[in-house]
């Protein structure tokens, strides 16, 4: 299946139990009729140190957040104030004020009901026009949604470097290795997670898996470290630590990841070296980030 088609079908499947959101977001998608624009649902936003928000719809290329408020958002003054504070905090963090599509009305006895479909459609049309205007204002600076191509080996080779903040992905271990001209070794039907980079002494491509049955691979401290160890055998764990603390190997690392729609990727998380002191102390290999950039 085409990547964009699969992405959008998974996106709508994810929100299918939220009937109002599904209706509104689907209508925006079809009225906009522009598959250059990427839609993200339930976008995580850290508002403060201990609070976060999930935006109903986010358009990352345009930094546009859209909130779809059902009638219950008007049930109490407290709820209205909470929404206002939430949206103000999102504005402070993202420099973008959420656009609100208001689907609710208050009736005479203080109860709430849905607005008419004509009213909701009118608001959706206004939002679509705002999106189109934002694209127009960006002009040549607008970057079309092209995740399908940016996942390819050819894209990364042509770009010539890897950078953590660019959220570099590939789909498979074989593709991660192919960027460097490395080849995966097989043990039966299994692939090993690392491959030596041709003509690069002490450098390997490494693709750790956080859900491996035998080996634990944990990315922690905001991506500054990876903890690697055998979960089932203490002797193998000790031998593994002894092996890697005696080397100065650099690991160009793609960590197995999963996005909010269930797509599995290998994400570039940086170049790591063994932290010998911590590894020996913990009896687990602790790999430390030394660079968030790699020149191919």
Secondary structure, 3 states (H helix, E strand, C coil): CCHHHHHHHHHHHHCCCCHHHHHHHHHHHHHHCCCCCCCEEEEEEECCCCCEEEEEEEECCCCEEEEEECHHHHCCHHHHHHHHHHHHHHHHHHCCCCEEEECEEECCCCCEEECCHHHHHHHHHHHHHHHHHHHHHHHHHCCCCCHHHHCCHHHHHHHCEEEHHHCCEECCHHHHHHHCCCCCCEECCEECCEEECCCCCCEEEECCCCCCCCEEEEEECCCCEEEEEECCCHHHHHHHHHHHCCCCCEEEEEEEEECCCCCEEEEEEEEEEECHHHHHHHCCEEEEEEECEEEC
